Amino acid sequence: MSNELHSPHDKFFKEIFSRKNSAIGYLRAYLPKAISQKMDFSSLMVYPGEYVDKTLRTSSSDLVFRLSFSNEDAYLYLLFEHQSSPEPMMAYRL
């Protein structure tokens, strides 16, 4: 069964940030200006995040985008983690 069926928050974030304008707004708001200025947001595309790993197990990332960064193709991987309470060990979980 898909993780999305178990986590409505994941499904919500994936749906919202799969929309180009929402993704661009988020990236412009949260990336350092020195980085975002090198991005051609008009080239932003949602890239398939599902893949089959070496053990033939279906896996899924949160969101992967492709865009032009300093005139070269670049891929951005975004992981949105919803927590209902603070998690001091979150960095180790990721």
PyMOL Python script that loads the backbone (N, CA, C, O; Angstrom):
from pymol import cmd

cmd.read_pdbstr("""\
ATOM      1  N   MET A   1       0.849  -1.188   0.000  1.00  0.00           N
ATOM      2  CA  MET A   1       0.000   0.000   0.000  1.00  0.00           C
ATOM      3  C   MET A   1       0.887   1.241   0.000  1.00  0.00           C
ATOM      4  O   MET A   1       1.925   1.256   0.662  1.00  0.00           O
ATOM      5  N   SER A   2       0.510   2.234  -0.700  1.00  0.00           N
ATOM      6  CA  SER A   2       1.265   3.465  -0.843  1.00  0.00           C
ATOM      7  C   SER A   2       1.379   4.221   0.477  1.00  0.00           C
ATOM      8  O   SER A   2       0.454   4.233   1.289  1.00  0.00           O
ATOM      9  N   ASN A   3       2.548   4.858   0.674  1.00  0.00           N
ATOM     10  CA  ASN A   3       2.736   5.699   1.861  1.00  0.00           C
ATOM     11  C   ASN A   3       1.763   6.857   1.868  1.00  0.00           C
ATOM     12  O   ASN A   3       1.370   7.332   2.933  1.00  0.00           O
ATOM     13  N   GLU A   4       1.365   7.324   0.673  1.00  0.00           N
ATOM     14  CA  GLU A   4       0.452   8.458   0.594  1.00  0.00           C
ATOM     15  C   GLU A   4      -0.892   8.142   1.222  1.00  0.00           C
ATOM     16  O   GLU A   4      -1.547   9.038   1.754  1.00  0.00           O
ATOM     17  N   LEU A   5      -1.319   6.881   1.170  1.00  0.00           N
ATOM     18  CA  LEU A   5      -2.587   6.507   1.777  1.00  0.00           C
ATOM     19  C   LEU A   5      -2.503   6.569   3.295  1.00  0.00           C
ATOM     20  O   LEU A   5      -3.507   6.788   3.972  1.00  0.00           O
ATOM     21  N   HIS A   6      -1.294   6.374   3.827  1.00  0.00           N
ATOM     22  CA  HIS A   6      -1.102   6.400   5.271  1.00  0.00           C
ATOM     23  C   HIS A   6      -0.810   7.797   5.796  1.00  0.00           C
ATOM     24  O   HIS A   6      -0.950   8.038   6.995  1.00  0.00           O
ATOM     25  N   SER A   7      -0.414   8.714   4.942  1.00  0.00           N
ATOM     26  CA  SER A   7      -0.009  10.043   5.388  1.00  0.00           C
ATOM     27  C   SER A   7      -0.684  11.124   4.549  1.00  0.00           C
ATOM     28  O   SER A   7      -0.188  11.492   3.484  1.00  0.00           O
ATOM     29  N   PRO A   8      -1.809  11.628   5.031  1.00  0.00           N
ATOM     30  CA  PRO A   8      -2.478  12.695   4.266  1.00  0.00           C
ATOM     31  C   PRO A   8      -1.621  13.956   4.162  1.00  0.00           C
ATOM     32  O   PRO A   8      -1.750  14.712   3.199  1.00  0.00           O
ATOM     33  N   HIS A   9      -0.740  14.192   5.151  1.00  0.00           N
ATOM     34  CA  HIS A   9       0.132  15.373   5.090  1.00  0.00           C
ATOM     35  C   HIS A   9       1.093  15.266   3.907  1.00  0.00           C
ATOM     36  O   HIS A   9       1.315  16.244   3.193  1.00  0.00           O
ATOM     37  N   ASP A  10       1.664  14.076   3.700  1.00  0.00           N
ATOM     38  CA  ASP A  10       2.570  13.884   2.563  1.00  0.00           C
ATOM     39  C   ASP A  10       1.838  14.122   1.255  1.00  0.00           C
ATOM     40  O   ASP A  10       2.354  14.789   0.358  1.00  0.00           O
ATOM     41  N   LYS A  11       0.650  13.583   1.149  1.00  0.00           N
ATOM     42  CA  LYS A  11      -0.140  13.748  -0.070  1.00  0.00           C
ATOM     43  C   LYS A  11      -0.449  15.229  -0.311  1.00  0.00           C
ATOM     44  O   LYS A  11      -0.375  15.707  -1.443  1.00  0.00           O
ATOM     45  N   PHE A  12      -0.798  15.958   0.768  1.00  0.00           N
ATOM     46  CA  PHE A  12      -1.102  17.388   0.666  1.00  0.00           C
ATOM     47  C   PHE A  12       0.102  18.164   0.146  1.00  0.00           C
ATOM     48  O   PHE A  12      -0.017  18.917  -0.821  1.00  0.00           O
ATOM     49  N   PHE A  13       1.277  17.984   0.787  1.00  0.00           N
ATOM     50  CA  PHE A  13       2.469  18.719   0.365  1.00  0.00           C
ATOM     51  C   PHE A  13       2.876  18.362  -1.056  1.00  0.00           C
ATOM     52  O   PHE A  13       3.254  19.235  -1.837  1.00  0.00           O
ATOM     53  N   LYS A  14       2.797  17.085  -1.388  1.00  0.00           N
ATOM     54  CA  LYS A  14       3.172  16.674  -2.734  1.00  0.00           C
ATOM     55  C   LYS A  14       2.240  17.291  -3.770  1.00  0.00           C
ATOM     56  O   LYS A  14       2.687  17.722  -4.833  1.00  0.00           O
ATOM     57  N   GLU A  15       0.958  17.333  -3.466  1.00  0.00           N
ATOM     58  CA  GLU A  15      -0.021  17.928  -4.392  1.00  0.00           C
ATOM     59  C   GLU A  15       0.228  19.426  -4.567  1.00  0.00           C
ATOM     60  O   GLU A  15       0.248  19.923  -5.694  1.00  0.00           O
ATOM     61  N   ILE A  16       0.414  20.141  -3.471  1.00  0.00           N
ATOM     62  CA  ILE A  16       0.609  21.598  -3.530  1.00  0.00           C
ATOM     63  C   ILE A  16       1.911  21.955  -4.238  1.00  0.00           C
ATOM     64  O   ILE A  16       1.912  22.788  -5.145  1.00  0.00           O
ATOM     65  N   PHE A  17       3.015  21.337  -3.835  1.00  0.00           N
ATOM     66  CA  PHE A  17       4.312  21.733  -4.379  1.00  0.00           C
ATOM     67  C   PHE A  17       4.630  21.071  -5.713  1.00  0.00           C
ATOM     68  O   PHE A  17       5.687  21.331  -6.288  1.00  0.00           O
ATOM     69  N   SER A  18       3.742  20.225  -6.216  1.00  0.00           N
ATOM     70  CA  SER A  18       3.867  19.728  -7.586  1.00  0.00           C
ATOM     71  C   SER A  18       3.349  20.766  -8.577  1.00  0.00           C
ATOM     72  O   SER A  18       3.542  20.635  -9.786  1.00  0.00           O
ATOM     73  N   ARG A  19       2.700  21.781  -8.061  1.00  0.00           N
ATOM     74  CA  ARG A  19       2.222  22.891  -8.898  1.00  0.00           C
ATOM     75  C   ARG A  19       3.375  23.879  -9.075  1.00  0.00           C
ATOM     76  O   ARG A  19       3.964  24.352  -8.103  1.00  0.00           O
ATOM     77  N   LYS A  20       3.674  24.172 -10.308  1.00  0.00           N
ATOM     78  CA  LYS A  20       4.849  24.987 -10.631  1.00  0.00           C
ATOM     79  C   LYS A  20       4.887  26.313  -9.862  1.00  0.00           C
ATOM     80  O   LYS A  20       5.918  26.655  -9.282  1.00  0.00           O
ATOM     81  N   ASN A  21       3.790  27.056  -9.851  1.00  0.00           N
ATOM     82  CA  ASN A  21       3.792  28.359  -9.173  1.00  0.00           C
ATOM     83  C   ASN A  21       4.019  28.233  -7.673  1.00  0.00           C
ATOM     84  O   ASN A  21       4.697  29.070  -7.077  1.00  0.00           O
ATOM     85  N   SER A  22       3.462  27.201  -7.062  1.00  0.00           N
ATOM     86  CA  SER A  22       3.666  26.985  -5.625  1.00  0.00           C
ATOM     87  C   SER A  22       5.116  26.627  -5.344  1.00  0.00           C
ATOM     88  O   SER A  22       5.710  27.128  -4.389  1.00  0.00           O
ATOM     89  N   ALA A  23       5.684  25.765  -6.171  1.00  0.00           N
ATOM     90  CA  ALA A  23       7.074  25.363  -5.987  1.00  0.00           C
ATOM     91  C   ALA A  23       8.011  26.561  -6.153  1.00  0.00           C
ATOM     92  O   ALA A  23       8.942  26.741  -5.368  1.00  0.00           O
ATOM     93  N   ILE A  24       7.762  27.369  -7.167  1.00  0.00           N
ATOM     94  CA  ILE A  24       8.605  28.543  -7.399  1.00  0.00           C
ATOM     95  C   ILE A  24       8.515  29.504  -6.217  1.00  0.00           C
ATOM     96  O   ILE A  24       9.535  30.012  -5.751  1.00  0.00           O
ATOM     97  N   GLY A  25       7.318  29.752  -5.737  1.00  0.00           N
ATOM     98  CA  GLY A  25       7.147  30.631  -4.580  1.00  0.00           C
ATOM     99  C   GLY A  25       7.888  30.128  -3.360  1.00  0.00           C
ATOM    100  O   GLY A  25       8.521  30.906  -2.645  1.00  0.00           O
ATOM    101  N   TYR A  26       7.812  28.827  -3.119  1.00  0.00           N
ATOM    102  CA  TYR A  26       8.505  28.225  -1.970  1.00  0.00           C
ATOM    103  C   TYR A  26      10.019  28.356  -2.129  1.00  0.00           C
ATOM    104  O   TYR A  26      10.710  28.785  -1.204  1.00  0.00           O
ATOM    105  N   LEU A  27      10.527  27.989  -3.297  1.00  0.00           N
ATOM    106  CA  LEU A  27      11.970  28.043  -3.520  1.00  0.00           C
ATOM    107  C   LEU A  27      12.506  29.467  -3.423  1.00  0.00           C
ATOM    108  O   LEU A  27      13.573  29.688  -2.851  1.00  0.00           O
ATOM    109  N   ARG A  28      11.789  30.417  -3.965  1.00  0.00           N
ATOM    110  CA  ARG A  28      12.235  31.823  -3.872  1.00  0.00           C
ATOM    111  C   ARG A  28      12.219  32.322  -2.431  1.00  0.00           C
ATOM    112  O   ARG A  28      13.069  33.121  -2.038  1.00  0.00           O
ATOM    113  N   ALA A  29      11.263  31.856  -1.655  1.00  0.00           N
ATOM    114  CA  ALA A  29      11.146  32.307  -0.271  1.00  0.00           C
ATOM    115  C   ALA A  29      12.207  31.696   0.642  1.00  0.00           C
ATOM    116  O   ALA A  29      12.655  32.348   1.586  1.00  0.00           O
ATOM    117  N   TYR A  30      12.613  30.459   0.376  1.00  0.00           N
ATOM    118  CA  TYR A  30      13.454  29.756   1.334  1.00  0.00           C
ATOM    119  C   TYR A  30      14.882  29.493   0.898  1.00  0.00           C
ATOM    120  O   TYR A  30      15.727  29.186   1.739  1.00  0.00           O
ATOM    121  N   LEU A  31      15.176  29.601  -0.374  1.00  0.00           N
ATOM    122  CA  LEU A  31      16.564  29.418  -0.792  1.00  0.00           C
ATOM    123  C   LEU A  31      17.332  30.719  -0.617  1.00  0.00           C
ATOM    124  O   LEU A  31      16.763  31.802  -0.755  1.00  0.00           O
ATOM    125  N   PRO A  32      18.618  30.621  -0.315  1.00  0.00           N
ATOM    126  CA  PRO A  32      19.422  31.843  -0.250  1.00  0.00           C
ATOM    127  C   PRO A  32      19.376  32.567  -1.594  1.00  0.00           C
ATOM    128  O   PRO A  32      19.380  31.940  -2.653  1.00  0.00           O
ATOM    129  N   LYS A  33      19.333  33.883  -1.531  1.00  0.00           N
ATOM    130  CA  LYS A  33      19.222  34.698  -2.744  1.00  0.00           C
ATOM    131  C   LYS A  33      20.368  34.426  -3.715  1.00  0.00           C
ATOM    132  O   LYS A  33      20.159  34.432  -4.928  1.00  0.00           O
ATOM    133  N   ALA A  34      21.571  34.188  -3.204  1.00  0.00           N
ATOM    134  CA  ALA A  34      22.727  33.922  -4.070  1.00  0.00           C
ATOM    135  C   ALA A  34      22.506  32.668  -4.917  1.00  0.00           C
ATOM    136  O   ALA A  34      23.048  32.558  -6.017  1.00  0.00           O
ATOM    137  N   ILE A  35      21.722  31.735  -4.413  1.00  0.00           N
ATOM    138  CA  ILE A  35      21.420  30.507  -5.163  1.00  0.00           C
ATOM    139  C   ILE A  35      20.223  30.734  -6.082  1.00  0.00           C
ATOM    140  O   ILE A  35      20.279  30.410  -7.268  1.00  0.00           O
ATOM    141  N   SER A  36      19.143  31.289  -5.539  1.00  0.00           N
ATOM    142  CA  SER A  36      17.920  31.436  -6.333  1.00  0.00           C
ATOM    143  C   SER A  36      18.129  32.359  -7.538  1.00  0.00           C
ATOM    144  O   SER A  36      17.456  32.194  -8.556  1.00  0.00           O
ATOM    145  N   GLN A  37      19.042  33.320  -7.444  1.00  0.00           N
ATOM    146  CA  GLN A  37      19.309  34.219  -8.566  1.00  0.00           C
ATOM    147  C   GLN A  37      19.924  33.494  -9.759  1.00  0.00           C
ATOM    148  O   GLN A  37      19.846  33.979 -10.888  1.00  0.00           O
ATOM    149  N   LYS A  38      20.532  32.342  -9.519  1.00  0.00           N
ATOM    150  CA  LYS A  38      21.150  31.568 -10.598  1.00  0.00           C
ATOM    151  C   LYS A  38      20.182  30.571 -11.225  1.00  0.00           C
ATOM    152  O   LYS A  38      20.538  29.860 -12.166  1.00  0.00           O
ATOM    153  N   MET A  39      18.960  30.521 -10.703  1.00  0.00           N
ATOM    154  CA  MET A  39      17.969  29.567 -11.188  1.00  0.00           C
ATOM    155  C   MET A  39      17.060  30.194 -12.230  1.00  0.00           C
ATOM    156  O   MET A  39      16.598  31.324 -12.066  1.00  0.00           O
ATOM    157  N   ASP A  40      16.808  29.458 -13.298  1.00  0.00           N
ATOM    158  CA  ASP A  40      15.845  29.878 -14.302  1.00  0.00           C
ATOM    159  C   ASP A  40      14.523  29.201 -13.952  1.00  0.00           C
ATOM    160  O   ASP A  40      14.262  28.072 -14.370  1.00  0.00           O
ATOM    161  N   PHE A  41      13.693  29.901 -13.182  1.00  0.00           N
ATOM    162  CA  PHE A  41      12.445  29.308 -12.699  1.00  0.00           C
ATOM    163  C   PHE A  41      11.468  29.006 -13.832  1.00  0.00           C
ATOM    164  O   PHE A  41      10.577  28.173 -13.665  1.00  0.00           O
ATOM    165  N   SER A  42      11.614  29.659 -14.969  1.00  0.00           N
ATOM    166  CA  SER A  42      10.715  29.359 -16.089  1.00  0.00           C
ATOM    167  C   SER A  42      10.971  27.953 -16.633  1.00  0.00           C
ATOM    168  O   SER A  42      10.108  27.384 -17.301  1.00  0.00           O
ATOM    169  N   SER A  43      12.145  27.389 -16.355  1.00  0.00           N
ATOM    170  CA  SER A  43      12.476  26.048 -16.837  1.00  0.00           C
ATOM    171  C   SER A  43      12.100  24.948 -15.838  1.00  0.00           C
ATOM    172  O   SER A  43      12.300  23.766 -16.117  1.00  0.00           O
ATOM    173  N   LEU A  44      11.561  25.325 -14.687  1.00  0.00           N
ATOM    174  CA  LEU A  44      11.254  24.354 -13.626  1.00  0.00           C
ATOM    175  C   LEU A  44      10.230  23.324 -14.092  1.00  0.00           C
ATOM    176  O   LEU A  44       9.180  23.669 -14.634  1.00  0.00           O
ATOM    177  N   MET A  45      10.558  22.057 -13.872  1.00  0.00           N
ATOM    178  CA  MET A  45       9.655  20.947 -14.193  1.00  0.00           C
ATOM    179  C   MET A  45       9.660  19.959 -13.034  1.00  0.00           C
ATOM    180  O   MET A  45      10.703  19.705 -12.430  1.00  0.00           O
ATOM    181  N   VAL A  46       8.494  19.403 -12.726  1.00  0.00           N
ATOM    182  CA  VAL A  46       8.432  18.335 -11.735  1.00  0.00           C
ATOM    183  C   VAL A  46       8.980  17.089 -12.405  1.00  0.00           C
ATOM    184  O   VAL A  46       8.533  16.707 -13.487  1.00  0.00           O
ATOM    185  N   TYR A  47       9.930  16.468 -11.770  1.00  0.00           N
ATOM    186  CA  TYR A  47      10.579  15.287 -12.304  1.00  0.00           C
ATOM    187  C   TYR A  47      10.026  14.072 -11.564  1.00  0.00           C
ATOM    188  O   TYR A  47       9.784  14.157 -10.361  1.00  0.00           O
ATOM    189  N   PRO A  48       9.820  12.950 -12.242  1.00  0.00           N
ATOM    190  CA  PRO A  48       9.271  11.783 -11.543  1.00  0.00           C
ATOM    191  C   PRO A  48      10.141  11.394 -10.349  1.00  0.00           C
ATOM    192  O   PRO A  48      11.352  11.222 -10.489  1.00  0.00           O
ATOM    193  N   GLY A  49       9.524  11.256  -9.181  1.00  0.00           N
ATOM    194  CA  GLY A  49      10.258  10.900  -7.967  1.00  0.00           C
ATOM    195  C   GLY A  49      10.157   9.436  -7.627  1.00  0.00           C
ATOM    196  O   GLY A  49      10.782   8.981  -6.669  1.00  0.00           O
ATOM    197  N   GLU A  50       9.384   8.682  -8.389  1.00  0.00           N
ATOM    198  CA  GLU A  50       9.287   7.258  -8.118  1.00  0.00           C
ATOM    199  C   GLU A  50      10.344   6.511  -8.920  1.00  0.00           C
ATOM    200  O   GLU A  50      10.626   6.848 -10.069  1.00  0.00           O
ATOM    201  N   TYR A  51      10.905   5.519  -8.312  1.00  0.00           N
ATOM    202  CA  TYR A  51      11.937   4.734  -8.950  1.00  0.00           C
ATOM    203  C   TYR A  51      11.969   3.354  -8.312  1.00  0.00           C
ATOM    204  O   TYR A  51      11.345   3.121  -7.276  1.00  0.00           O
ATOM    205  N   VAL A  52      12.682   2.466  -8.923  1.00  0.00           N
ATOM    206  CA  VAL A  52      12.872   1.133  -8.353  1.00  0.00           C
ATOM    207  C   VAL A  52      14.342   1.033  -7.999  1.00  0.00           C
ATOM    208  O   VAL A  52      15.205   1.221  -8.856  1.00  0.00           O
ATOM    209  N   ASP A  53      14.636   0.735  -6.726  1.00  0.00           N
ATOM    210  CA  ASP A  53      16.034   0.687  -6.309  1.00  0.00           C
ATOM    211  C   ASP A  53      16.636  -0.689  -6.608  1.00  0.00           C
ATOM    212  O   ASP A  53      15.982  -1.532  -7.223  1.00  0.00           O
ATOM    213  N   LYS A  54      17.870  -0.916  -6.179  1.00  0.00           N
ATOM    214  CA  LYS A  54      18.612  -2.123  -6.526  1.00  0.00           C
ATOM    215  C   LYS A  54      17.941  -3.413  -6.060  1.00  0.00           C
ATOM    216  O   LYS A  54      18.139  -4.469  -6.660  1.00  0.00           O
ATOM    217  N   THR A  55      17.167  -3.329  -5.016  1.00  0.00           N
ATOM    218  CA  THR A  55      16.504  -4.533  -4.519  1.00  0.00           C
ATOM    219  C   THR A  55      15.116  -4.708  -5.120  1.00  0.00           C
ATOM    220  O   THR A  55      14.318  -5.508  -4.633  1.00  0.00           O
ATOM    221  N   LEU A  56      14.830  -3.949  -6.193  1.00  0.00           N
ATOM    222  CA  LEU A  56      13.556  -3.999  -6.910  1.00  0.00           C
ATOM    223  C   LEU A  56      12.366  -3.659  -6.020  1.00  0.00           C
ATOM    224  O   LEU A  56      11.250  -4.131  -6.238  1.00  0.00           O
ATOM    225  N   ARG A  57      12.622  -2.856  -5.046  1.00  0.00           N
ATOM    226  CA  ARG A  57      11.576  -2.401  -4.144  1.00  0.00           C
ATOM    227  C   ARG A  57      11.112  -1.035  -4.619  1.00  0.00           C
ATOM    228  O   ARG A  57      11.940  -0.160  -4.872  1.00  0.00           O
ATOM    229  N   THR A  58       9.824  -0.835  -4.745  1.00  0.00           N
ATOM    230  CA  THR A  58       9.314   0.462  -5.180  1.00  0.00           C
ATOM    231  C   THR A  58       9.585   1.478  -4.083  1.00  0.00           C
ATOM    232  O   THR A  58       9.283   1.251  -2.911  1.00  0.00           O
ATOM    233  N   SER A  59      10.155   2.593  -4.483  1.00  0.00           N
ATOM    234  CA  SER A  59      10.474   3.661  -3.543  1.00  0.00           C
ATOM    235  C   SER A  59       9.946   4.963  -4.111  1.00  0.00           C
ATOM    236  O   SER A  59       9.640   5.056  -5.299  1.00  0.00           O
ATOM    237  N   SER A  60       9.842   5.956  -3.265  1.00  0.00           N
ATOM    238  CA  SER A  60       9.346   7.241  -3.731  1.00  0.00           C
ATOM    239  C   SER A  60       9.991   8.355  -2.925  1.00  0.00           C
ATOM    240  O   SER A  60      10.055   8.294  -1.698  1.00  0.00           O
ATOM    241  N   SER A  61      10.465   9.370  -3.627  1.00  0.00           N
ATOM    242  CA  SER A  61      10.969  10.557  -2.949  1.00  0.00           C
ATOM    243  C   SER A  61       9.796  11.511  -2.774  1.00  0.00           C
ATOM    244  O   SER A  61       8.712  11.258  -3.298  1.00  0.00           O
ATOM    245  N   ASP A  62       9.996  12.581  -2.059  1.00  0.00           N
ATOM    246  CA  ASP A  62       8.909  13.547  -1.933  1.00  0.00           C
ATOM    247  C   ASP A  62       8.728  14.290  -3.243  1.00  0.00           C
ATOM    248  O   ASP A  62       7.746  14.063  -3.950  1.00  0.00           O
ATOM    249  N   LEU A  63       9.648  15.166  -3.577  1.00  0.00           N
ATOM    250  CA  LEU A  63       9.552  15.902  -4.841  1.00  0.00           C
ATOM    251  C   LEU A  63      10.935  16.091  -5.441  1.00  0.00           C
ATOM    252  O   LEU A  63      11.901  16.378  -4.734  1.00  0.00           O
ATOM    253  N   VAL A  64      11.013  15.927  -6.737  1.00  0.00           N
ATOM    254  CA  VAL A  64      12.248  16.186  -7.467  1.00  0.00           C
ATOM    255  C   VAL A  64      11.890  17.149  -8.597  1.00  0.00           C
ATOM    256  O   VAL A  64      10.923  16.939  -9.329  1.00  0.00           O
ATOM    257  N   PHE A  65      12.685  18.202  -8.723  1.00  0.00           N
ATOM    258  CA  PHE A  65      12.481  19.190  -9.776  1.00  0.00           C
ATOM    259  C   PHE A  65      13.724  19.250 -10.653  1.00  0.00           C
ATOM    260  O   PHE A  65      14.840  18.996 -10.199  1.00  0.00           O
ATOM    261  N   ARG A  66      13.507  19.588 -11.901  1.00  0.00           N
ATOM    262  CA  ARG A  66      14.617  19.854 -12.813  1.00  0.00           C
ATOM    263  C   ARG A  66      14.468  21.292 -13.280  1.00  0.00           C
ATOM    264  O   ARG A  66      13.367  21.738 -13.601  1.00  0.00           O
ATOM    265  N   LEU A  67      15.582  22.014 -13.316  1.00  0.00           N
ATOM    266  CA  LEU A  67      15.580  23.377 -13.822  1.00  0.00           C
ATOM    267  C   LEU A  67      16.976  23.751 -14.261  1.00  0.00           C
ATOM    268  O   LEU A  67      17.938  23.025 -14.011  1.00  0.00           O
ATOM    269  N   SER A  68      17.075  24.880 -14.912  1.00  0.00           N
ATOM    270  CA  SER A  68      18.368  25.375 -15.345  1.00  0.00           C
ATOM    271  C   SER A  68      18.980  26.194 -14.206  1.00  0.00           C
ATOM    272  O   SER A  68      18.354  27.108 -13.669  1.00  0.00           O
ATOM    273  N   PHE A  69      20.210  25.847 -13.854  1.00  0.00           N
ATOM    274  CA  PHE A  69      20.954  26.544 -12.795  1.00  0.00           C
ATOM    275  C   PHE A  69      22.291  26.956 -13.398  1.00  0.00           C
ATOM    276  O   PHE A  69      23.108  26.105 -13.748  1.00  0.00           O
ATOM    277  N   SER A  70      22.507  28.234 -13.517  1.00  0.00           N
ATOM    278  CA  SER A  70      23.725  28.753 -14.168  1.00  0.00           C
ATOM    279  C   SER A  70      23.894  28.128 -15.553  1.00  0.00           C
ATOM    280  O   SER A  70      24.992  27.726 -15.937  1.00  0.00           O
ATOM    281  N   ASN A  71      22.779  28.054 -16.300  1.00  0.00           N
ATOM    282  CA  ASN A  71      22.754  27.545 -17.675  1.00  0.00           C
ATOM    283  C   ASN A  71      23.098  26.060 -17.802  1.00  0.00           C
ATOM    284  O   ASN A  71      23.510  25.610 -18.871  1.00  0.00           O
ATOM    285  N   GLU A  72      22.933  25.302 -16.724  1.00  0.00           N
ATOM    286  CA  GLU A  72      23.107  23.852 -16.769  1.00  0.00           C
ATOM    287  C   GLU A  72      21.921  23.192 -16.090  1.00  0.00           C
ATOM    288  O   GLU A  72      21.299  23.778 -15.204  1.00  0.00           O
ATOM    289  N   ASP A  73      21.604  21.962 -16.508  1.00  0.00           N
ATOM    290  CA  ASP A  73      20.522  21.238 -15.858  1.00  0.00           C
ATOM    291  C   ASP A  73      20.883  20.927 -14.414  1.00  0.00           C
ATOM    292  O   ASP A  73      22.006  20.524 -14.111  1.00  0.00           O
ATOM    293  N   ALA A  74      19.923  21.118 -13.541  1.00  0.00           N
ATOM    294  CA  ALA A  74      20.116  20.813 -12.124  1.00  0.00           C
ATOM    295  C   ALA A  74      18.859  20.115 -11.610  1.00  0.00           C
ATOM    296  O   ALA A  74      17.763  20.336 -12.124  1.00  0.00           O
ATOM    297  N   TYR A  75      19.025  19.288 -10.612  1.00  0.00           N
ATOM    298  CA  TYR A  75      17.910  18.581  -9.988  1.00  0.00           C
ATOM    299  C   TYR A  75      17.851  18.973  -8.524  1.00  0.00           C
ATOM    300  O   TYR A  75      18.868  18.997  -7.830  1.00  0.00           O
ATOM    301  N   LEU A  76      16.650  19.278  -8.065  1.00  0.00           N
ATOM    302  CA  LEU A  76      16.428  19.626  -6.667  1.00  0.00           C
ATOM    303  C   LEU A  76      15.562  18.549  -6.030  1.00  0.00           C
ATOM    304  O   LEU A  76      14.510  18.196  -6.564  1.00  0.00           O
ATOM    305  N   TYR A  77      15.993  18.038  -4.916  1.00  0.00           N
ATOM    306  CA  TYR A  77      15.241  17.032  -4.173  1.00  0.00           C
ATOM    307  C   TYR A  77      14.710  17.699  -2.912  1.00  0.00           C
ATOM    308  O   TYR A  77      15.488  18.200  -2.100  1.00  0.00           O
ATOM    309  N   LEU A  78      13.389  17.709  -2.741  1.00  0.00           N
ATOM    310  CA  LEU A  78      12.787  18.311  -1.560  1.00  0.00           C
ATOM    311  C   LEU A  78      12.111  17.237  -0.721  1.00  0.00           C
ATOM    312  O   LEU A  78      11.334  16.428  -1.227  1.00  0.00           O
ATOM    313  N   LEU A  79      12.417  17.244   0.547  1.00  0.00           N
ATOM    314  CA  LEU A  79      11.797  16.326   1.491  1.00  0.00           C
ATOM    315  C   LEU A  79      11.051  17.158   2.517  1.00  0.00           C
ATOM    316  O   LEU A  79      11.660  17.914   3.273  1.00  0.00           O
ATOM    317  N   PHE A  80       9.729  17.018   2.546  1.00  0.00           N
ATOM    318  CA  PHE A  80       8.904  17.724   3.522  1.00  0.00           C
ATOM    319  C   PHE A  80       8.572  16.737   4.628  1.00  0.00           C
ATOM    320  O   PHE A  80       8.014  15.670   4.370  1.00  0.00           O
ATOM    321  N   GLU A  81       8.910  17.088   5.837  1.00  0.00           N
ATOM    322  CA  GLU A  81       8.653  16.201   6.976  1.00  0.00           C
ATOM    323  C   GLU A  81       7.690  16.889   7.922  1.00  0.00           C
ATOM    324  O   GLU A  81       8.004  17.932   8.494  1.00  0.00           O
ATOM    325  N   HIS A  82       6.517  16.299   8.084  1.00  0.00           N
ATOM    326  CA  HIS A  82       5.520  16.839   9.003  1.00  0.00           C
ATOM    327  C   HIS A  82       5.715  16.209  10.374  1.00  0.00           C
ATOM    328  O   HIS A  82       5.775  14.986  10.502  1.00  0.00           O
ATOM    329  N   GLN A  83       5.813  17.038  11.383  1.00  0.00           N
ATOM    330  CA  GLN A  83       5.919  16.573  12.763  1.00  0.00           C
ATOM    331  C   GLN A  83       4.854  17.291  13.572  1.00  0.00           C
ATOM    332  O   GLN A  83       4.699  18.507  13.456  1.00  0.00           O
ATOM    333  N   SER A  84       4.126  16.556  14.382  1.00  0.00           N
ATOM    334  CA  SER A  84       3.112  17.192  15.220  1.00  0.00           C
ATOM    335  C   SER A  84       3.727  17.760  16.496  1.00  0.00           C
ATOM    336  O   SER A  84       3.088  18.540  17.201  1.00  0.00           O
ATOM    337  N   SER A  85       4.969  17.368  16.793  1.00  0.00           N
ATOM    338  CA  SER A  85       5.680  17.919  17.946  1.00  0.00           C
ATOM    339  C   SER A  85       7.168  17.981  17.588  1.00  0.00           C
ATOM    340  O   SER A  85       7.618  17.272  16.688  1.00  0.00           O
ATOM    341  N   PRO A  86       7.931  18.826  18.290  1.00  0.00           N
ATOM    342  CA  PRO A  86       9.362  18.940  17.989  1.00  0.00           C
ATOM    343  C   PRO A  86      10.077  17.590  18.146  1.00  0.00           C
ATOM    344  O   PRO A  86       9.781  16.818  19.057  1.00  0.00           O
ATOM    345  N   GLU A  87      10.997  17.334  17.264  1.00  0.00           N
ATOM    346  CA  GLU A  87      11.765  16.087  17.273  1.00  0.00           C
ATOM    347  C   GLU A  87      13.254  16.428  17.293  1.00  0.00           C
ATOM    348  O   GLU A  87      13.831  16.731  16.249  1.00  0.00           O
ATOM    349  N   PRO A  88      13.890  16.382  18.490  1.00  0.00           N
ATOM    350  CA  PRO A  88      15.294  16.786  18.590  1.00  0.00           C
ATOM    351  C   PRO A  88      16.248  15.943  17.735  1.00  0.00           C
ATOM    352  O   PRO A  88      17.316  16.424  17.357  1.00  0.00           O
ATOM    353  N   MET A  89      15.889  14.719  17.429  1.00  0.00           N
ATOM    354  CA  MET A  89      16.772  13.836  16.669  1.00  0.00           C
ATOM    355  C   MET A  89      16.428  13.803  15.174  1.00  0.00           C
ATOM    356  O   MET A  89      16.878  12.902  14.466  1.00  0.00           O
ATOM    357  N   MET A  90      15.647  14.760  14.685  1.00  0.00           N
ATOM    358  CA  MET A  90      15.202  14.749  13.283  1.00  0.00           C
ATOM    359  C   MET A  90      16.375  14.700  12.309  1.00  0.00           C
ATOM    360  O   MET A  90      16.313  13.980  11.312  1.00  0.00           O
ATOM    361  N   ALA A  91      17.428  15.438  12.573  1.00  0.00           N
ATOM    362  CA  ALA A  91      18.563  15.439  11.655  1.00  0.00           C
ATOM    363  C   ALA A  91      19.141  14.037  11.490  1.00  0.00           C
ATOM    364  O   ALA A  91      19.605  13.686  10.405  1.00  0.00           O
ATOM    365  N   TYR A  92      19.119  13.241  12.536  1.00  0.00           N
ATOM    366  CA  TYR A  92      19.641  11.877  12.451  1.00  0.00           C
ATOM    367  C   TYR A  92      18.671  10.947  11.729  1.00  0.00           C
ATOM    368  O   TYR A  92      19.101   9.995  11.078  1.00  0.00           O
ATOM    369  N   ARG A  93      17.369  11.209  11.835  1.00  0.00           N
ATOM    370  CA  ARG A  93      16.381  10.404  11.141  1.00  0.00           C
ATOM    371  C   ARG A  93      16.481  10.597   9.638  1.00  0.00           C
ATOM    372  O   ARG A  93      16.275   9.657   8.871  1.00  0.00           O
ATOM    373  N   LEU A  94      16.799  11.820   9.215  1.00  0.00           N
ATOM    374  CA  LEU A  94      16.904  12.095   7.789  1.00  0.00           C
ATOM    375  C   LEU A  94      18.172  11.479   7.232  1.00  0.00           C
ATOM    376  O   LEU A  94      18.444  11.601   6.037  1.00  0.00           O
TER     377      LEU A  94
END
""", "prot")
cmd.dss("prot")
cmd.show_as("cartoon", "prot")
cmd.util.cbc("prot")
cmd.orient("prot")
